[in-house]
Amino acid sequence: MFQDERSKDDHRIFERFPAVMPVSLYNVDAGKELNAITCDVSAKGIGVVCEEHLNPGDRLDLWLKINDGRDPFHTKGDIIWSNRQESGGYRAGISFERTELMGMARILRS
């Protein structure tokens, strides 16, 4: 989301950038794997689109498949929100467990 699109309630520290890449998710709490596509990224989280509802509060292991010829970038995070989309599927916001500056650098260079 860009600065002029933010709501009054949005207190993000890190800017979000549009980015489309596959991401594998492992829901630690549900014991379930699924695939998603990113729609935006920041050093503190990502927005994804997937076929299934993600439960806010659940913990995830994530592997972002960055197009840089290296292994997927692994990190951990928590599902913050998940909403059904009119076009089908779900859009969700995931907050990283820790700030991921190295991962962001790889994404921005790819």
N, CA, C and O of each residue as an XYZ file, in Angstrom:
440
protein
N       0.859     -1.161      0.000
C       0.000      0.000      0.000
C       0.906      1.224      0.000
O       1.902      1.264      0.723
N       0.570      2.198     -0.791
C       1.371      3.409     -0.859
C       0.832      4.436      0.129
O      -0.324      4.366      0.544
N       1.668      5.375      0.493
C       1.365      6.335      1.557
C       0.016      7.017      1.363
O      -0.745      7.137      2.323
N      -0.308      7.472      0.141
C      -1.559      8.202     -0.049
C      -2.791      7.294      0.007
O      -3.912      7.801      0.043
N      -2.613      5.943      0.016
C      -3.727      5.017      0.110
C      -3.976      4.562      1.545
O      -4.938      3.838      1.799
N      -3.144      4.966      2.469
C      -3.267      4.500      3.838
C      -4.472      5.119      4.526
O      -4.863      6.256      4.264
N      -5.042      4.318      5.421
C      -6.144      4.844      6.224
C      -5.563      5.586      7.424
O      -4.365      5.519      7.698
N      -6.431      6.284      8.124
C      -6.001      7.003      9.321
C      -5.469      6.048     10.393
O      -4.642      6.437     11.217
N      -5.945      4.794     10.380
C      -5.555      3.822     11.392
C      -4.243      3.096     11.064
O      -3.745      2.331     11.890
N      -3.687      3.320      9.892
C      -2.513      2.595      9.435
C      -1.249      3.249      9.987
O      -0.921      4.381      9.634
N      -0.546      2.527     10.855
C       0.648      3.066     11.499
C       1.900      2.293     11.105
O       2.802      2.115     11.924
N       1.962      1.833      9.856
C       3.114      1.054      9.411
C       4.381      1.889      9.445
O       4.376      3.078      9.124
N       5.467      1.237      9.842
C       6.775      1.873      9.836
C       7.437      1.687      8.482
O       8.082      2.602      7.971
N       7.279      0.495      7.894
C       7.932      0.161      6.632
C       6.947      0.268      5.468
O       5.811     -0.200      5.554
N       7.394      0.881      4.397
C       6.578      1.026      3.186
C       6.315     -0.338      2.557
O       7.189     -1.205      2.563
N       5.127     -0.529      2.021
C       4.793     -1.745      1.275
C       5.044     -1.494     -0.201
O       4.804     -0.403     -0.717
N       5.538     -2.542     -0.871
C       5.815     -2.476     -2.301
C       5.048     -3.582     -3.007
O       4.961     -4.698     -2.495
N       4.490     -3.288     -4.177
C       3.827     -4.361     -4.925
C       4.864     -5.411     -5.330
O       5.949     -5.065     -5.797
N       4.538     -6.659     -5.155
C       5.426     -7.757     -5.536
C       4.589     -9.014     -5.709
O       3.766     -9.345     -4.856
N       4.803     -9.705     -6.805
C       4.075    -10.937     -7.081
C       5.086    -12.069     -7.166
O       5.942    -12.088     -8.050
N       4.977    -13.013     -6.235
C       5.851    -14.186     -6.231
C       5.164    -15.305     -5.462
O       4.354    -15.045     -4.572
N       5.485    -16.547     -5.804
C       4.901    -17.658     -5.055
C       5.458    -17.704     -3.637
O       6.611    -17.348     -3.394
N       4.622    -18.147     -2.715
C       5.050    -18.344     -1.327
C       4.389    -19.619     -0.810
O       3.184    -19.819     -0.965
N       5.193    -20.469     -0.199
C       4.670    -21.673      0.452
C       4.464    -21.354      1.916
O       5.328    -20.759      2.560
N       3.318    -21.751      2.438
C       2.970    -21.482      3.825
C       2.774    -22.795      4.563
O       2.157    -23.723      4.040
N       3.292    -22.869      5.761
C       2.991    -23.991      6.644
C       2.354    -23.407      7.891
O       3.002    -22.695      8.658
N       1.077    -23.716      8.088
C       0.353    -23.235      9.260
C       0.709    -24.133     10.435
O       0.244    -25.270     10.518
N       1.527    -23.627     11.335
C       2.025    -24.380     12.484
C       0.859    -24.818     13.381
O       0.851    -25.938     13.891
N      -0.110    -23.941     13.567
C      -1.225    -24.241     14.468
C      -2.189    -25.265     13.876
O      -2.716    -26.102     14.608
N      -2.427    -25.213     12.566
C      -3.357    -26.141     11.923
C      -2.649    -27.375     11.373
O      -3.309    -28.347     11.007
N      -1.308    -27.353     11.308
C      -0.564    -28.480     10.753
C      -0.851    -28.682      9.277
O      -0.949    -29.815      8.807
N      -0.988    -27.575      8.542
C      -1.420    -27.645      7.147
C      -0.505    -26.815      6.252
O      -0.080    -25.722      6.626
N      -0.204    -27.351      5.059
C       0.580    -26.625      4.060
C      -0.337    -26.081      2.982
O      -1.331    -26.715      2.626
N      -0.005    -24.899      2.459
C      -0.726    -24.366      1.316
C       0.164    -23.400      0.551
O       1.188    -22.938      1.052
N      -0.248    -23.112     -0.661
C       0.495    -22.190     -1.520
C      -0.301    -20.913     -1.689
O      -1.532    -20.918     -1.670
N       0.421    -19.822     -1.853
C      -0.204    -18.513     -2.050
C       0.670    -17.706     -2.995
O       1.751    -18.138     -3.394
N       0.180    -16.531     -3.341
C       0.914    -15.572     -4.164
C       0.955    -14.257     -3.390
O      -0.058    -13.807     -2.854
N       2.140    -13.648     -3.340
C       2.216    -12.351     -2.671
C       1.596    -11.282     -3.555
O       1.590    -11.408     -4.780
N       1.080    -10.242     -2.942
C       0.606     -9.076     -3.688
C       1.376     -7.830     -3.274
O       1.517     -6.893     -4.060
N       1.873     -7.818     -2.044
C       2.734     -6.722     -1.607
C       3.643     -7.219     -0.494
O       3.346     -8.205      0.181
N       4.755     -6.519     -0.316
C       5.743     -6.921      0.687
C       6.286     -5.693      1.401
O       6.277     -4.587      0.860
N       6.750     -5.900      2.603
C       7.507     -4.895      3.343
C       8.503     -5.647      4.206
O       8.490     -6.877      4.233
N       9.350     -4.940      4.900
C      10.320     -5.588      5.773
C       9.647     -6.220      6.994
O      10.275     -7.004      7.706
N       8.388     -5.889      7.241
C       7.695     -6.400      8.428
C       6.527     -7.320      8.106
O       5.919     -7.876      9.020
N       6.194     -7.498      6.813
C       5.089     -8.383      6.493
C       4.776     -8.443      5.022
O       5.396     -7.761      4.205
N       3.789     -9.284      4.692
C       3.358     -9.430      3.299
C       1.842     -9.534      3.235
O       1.174     -9.890      4.206
N       1.329     -9.210      2.062
C      -0.055     -9.478      1.729
C      -0.061    -10.639      0.757
O       0.759    -10.678     -0.160
N      -0.972    -11.589      0.937
C      -1.042    -12.754      0.059
C      -2.463    -12.973     -0.421
O      -3.429    -12.495      0.174
N      -2.559    -13.712     -1.515
C      -3.835    -14.194     -2.031
C      -3.721    -15.710     -2.077
O      -2.738    -16.247     -2.585
N      -4.736    -16.407     -1.541
C      -4.723    -17.867     -1.544
C      -6.151    -18.396     -1.675
O      -7.117    -17.634     -1.644
N      -6.258    -19.701     -1.820
C      -7.563    -20.334     -2.028
C      -8.325    -20.580     -0.724
O      -9.538    -20.788     -0.746
N      -7.621    -20.559      0.406
C      -8.251    -20.910      1.679
C      -8.197    -19.756      2.674
O      -7.284    -18.930      2.656
N      -9.201    -19.729      3.538
C      -9.218    -18.755      4.631
C      -8.075    -19.065      5.595
O      -7.862    -20.221      5.961
N      -7.349    -18.040      6.000
C      -6.292    -18.173      6.999
C      -6.820    -17.588      8.302
O      -7.373    -16.488      8.310
N      -6.656    -18.307      9.392
C      -7.197    -17.877     10.681
C      -6.293    -16.847     11.353
O      -5.141    -17.151     11.666
N      -6.800    -15.633     11.580
C      -6.000    -14.632     12.290
C      -5.493    -15.187     13.615
O      -6.225    -15.838     14.360
N      -4.212    -14.911     13.889
C      -3.574    -15.394     15.105
C      -2.757    -16.650     14.891
O      -1.880    -16.955     15.699
N      -3.025    -17.401     13.803
C      -2.245    -18.610     13.550
C      -0.820    -18.250     13.161
O      -0.568    -17.224     12.530
N       0.111    -19.124     13.556
C       1.531    -18.935     13.250
C       1.902    -19.667     11.969
O       1.394    -20.752     11.686
N       2.797    -19.054     11.199
C       3.205    -19.624      9.913
C       4.715    -19.722      9.783
O       5.456    -18.915     10.343
N       5.157    -20.727      9.031
C       6.488    -20.752      8.434
C       6.252    -20.408      6.977
O       5.339    -20.948      6.351
N       7.069    -19.510      6.425
C       6.888    -19.048      5.046
C       8.178    -19.237      4.257
O       9.277    -19.032      4.774
N       8.025    -19.632      3.000
C       9.154    -19.731      2.076
C       8.803    -18.922      0.837
O       8.000    -19.359      0.013
N       9.404    -17.738      0.704
C       9.167    -16.876     -0.455
C      10.105    -17.287     -1.574
O      11.319    -17.357     -1.386
N       9.532    -17.558     -2.745
C      10.316    -18.003     -3.901
C      10.702    -16.788     -4.732
O      10.032    -16.433     -5.702
N      11.798    -16.161     -4.325
C      12.290    -14.943     -4.964
C      13.015    -15.324     -6.246
O      13.789    -16.281     -6.258
N      12.777    -14.596     -7.308
C      13.365    -14.902     -8.614
C      14.794    -14.358     -8.702
O      15.079    -13.456     -9.491
N      15.696    -14.926     -7.874
C      17.088    -14.474     -7.885
C      18.068    -15.636     -7.998
O      19.270    -15.461     -7.795
N      17.554    -16.829     -8.323
C      18.418    -17.981     -8.510
C      18.893    -18.632     -7.219
O      19.680    -19.578     -7.263
N      18.438    -18.150     -6.083
C      18.839    -18.693     -4.790
C      17.698    -19.506     -4.191
O      16.591    -19.533     -4.730
N      17.978    -20.166     -3.074
C      16.946    -20.918     -2.366
C      15.846    -19.973     -1.892
O      16.089    -18.781     -1.703
N      14.629    -20.505     -1.698
C      13.557    -19.657     -1.156
C      13.978    -19.020      0.165
O      14.744    -19.595      0.938
N      13.461    -17.829      0.399
C      13.734    -17.096      1.641
C      12.763    -17.586      2.704
O      11.550    -17.510      2.512
N      13.280    -18.086      3.821
C      12.445    -18.615      4.902
C      12.318    -17.585      6.022
O      13.291    -16.940      6.412
N      11.109    -17.451      6.520
C      10.858    -16.603      7.683
C       9.634    -17.140      8.414
O       9.013    -18.103      7.964
N       9.292    -16.530      9.520
C       8.123    -16.915     10.316
C       7.227    -15.692     10.488
O       7.697    -14.555     10.458
N       5.935    -15.941     10.667
C       5.018    -14.832     10.851
C       3.700    -15.264     11.454
O       3.472    -16.439     11.744
N       2.837    -14.275     11.635
C       1.498    -14.482     12.189
C       0.463    -13.904     11.231
O       0.671    -12.847     10.636
N      -0.643    -14.606     11.093
C      -1.749    -14.111     10.271
C      -2.450    -13.007     11.062
O      -2.881    -13.222     12.195
N      -2.561    -11.827     10.456
C      -3.200    -10.689     11.121
C      -4.666    -10.586     10.727
O      -5.523    -10.334     11.574
N      -4.957    -10.780      9.444
C      -6.339    -10.714      8.975
C      -6.484    -11.558      7.715
O      -5.494    -11.850      7.045
N      -7.717    -11.951      7.392
C      -8.016    -12.716      6.185
C      -9.442    -12.400      5.767
O     -10.370    -12.503      6.570
N      -9.614    -12.013      4.506
C     -10.937    -11.648      3.987
C     -11.224    -12.364      2.678
O     -10.337    -12.525      1.840
N     -12.471    -12.793      2.508
C     -12.907    -13.392      1.245
C     -12.966    -12.299      0.193
O     -13.426    -11.189      0.463
N     -12.495    -12.619     -1.015
C     -12.511    -11.672     -2.131
C     -13.733    -11.915     -3.006
O     -14.185    -13.053     -3.137
N     -14.267    -10.867     -3.600
C     -15.430    -11.006     -4.481
C     -15.143    -11.952     -5.633
O     -16.027    -12.687     -6.074
N     -13.906    -11.935     -6.123
C     -13.526    -12.765     -7.259
C     -13.236    -14.214     -6.861
O     -12.904    -15.034     -7.717
N     -13.358    -14.534     -5.579
C     -13.055    -15.868     -5.073
C     -11.710    -15.876     -4.379
O     -10.896    -14.978     -4.595
N     -11.471    -16.855     -3.567
C     -10.228    -16.929     -2.814
C     -10.234    -15.944     -1.662
O     -11.255    -15.335     -1.344
N      -9.075    -15.803     -1.046
C      -8.933    -14.952      0.131
C      -7.694    -14.086      0.017
O      -6.699    -14.473     -0.597
N      -7.769    -12.938      0.602
C      -6.609    -12.064      0.732
C      -6.298    -11.986      2.217
O      -7.205    -11.865      3.041
N      -4.997    -12.055      2.566
C      -4.615    -12.059      3.982
C      -3.387    -11.198      4.202
O      -2.566    -11.013      3.304
N      -3.278    -10.675      5.415
C      -2.105     -9.920      5.835
C      -1.325    -10.739      6.850
O      -1.889    -11.262      7.811
N      -0.017    -10.843      6.626
C       0.854    -11.626      7.498
C       1.955    -10.723      8.028
O       2.629    -10.038      7.259
N       2.135    -10.721      9.335
C       3.183     -9.939      9.974
C       4.353    -10.864     10.285
O       4.170    -11.915     10.901
N       5.559    -10.476      9.861
C       6.737    -11.282     10.151
C       7.062    -11.240     11.635
O       6.818    -10.240     12.311
N       7.614    -12.332     12.129
C       8.022    -12.435     13.529
C       9.095    -11.389     13.863
O       9.116    -10.827     14.958
N       9.983    -11.143     12.892
C      11.010    -10.111     13.074
C      11.173     -9.365     11.754
O      10.800     -9.874     10.697
N      11.719     -8.188     11.818
C      11.934     -7.377     10.632
C      12.913     -8.092      9.703
O      13.959     -8.564     10.147
N      12.576     -8.173      8.417
C      13.346     -8.948      7.441
C      14.002     -8.039      6.404
O      13.576     -8.005      5.250
N      15.036     -7.304      6.809
C      15.707     -6.394      5.882
C      16.472     -7.136      4.797
O      16.496     -6.685      3.652
N      17.102     -8.270      5.128
C      17.847     -9.034      4.129
C      16.902     -9.613      3.080
O      17.205     -9.614      1.887
N      15.765    -10.101      3.538
C      14.770    -10.634      2.597
C      14.244     -9.535      1.687
O      14.076     -9.752      0.487
N      13.982     -8.359      2.244
C      13.512     -7.237      1.430
C      14.555     -6.846      0.392
O      14.205     -6.540     -0.748
N      15.817     -6.853      0.766
C      16.884     -6.515     -0.173
C      16.887     -7.502     -1.332
O      17.037     -7.092     -2.483
N      16.725     -8.791     -1.055
C      16.675     -9.788     -2.128
C      15.478     -9.555     -3.035
O      15.598     -9.658     -4.255
N      14.330     -9.245     -2.459
C      13.118     -9.022     -3.252
C      13.293     -7.800     -4.148
O      12.960     -7.851     -5.332
N      13.803     -6.724     -3.609
C      13.943     -5.481     -4.375
C      14.983     -5.610     -5.486
O      14.880     -4.933     -6.509
N      15.979     -6.467     -5.296
C      16.997     -6.676     -6.331
C      16.522     -7.600     -7.432
O      17.077     -7.570     -8.531
N      15.509     -8.426     -7.177
C      15.087     -9.411     -8.181
C      14.234     -8.786     -9.267
O      13.799     -9.479    -10.187
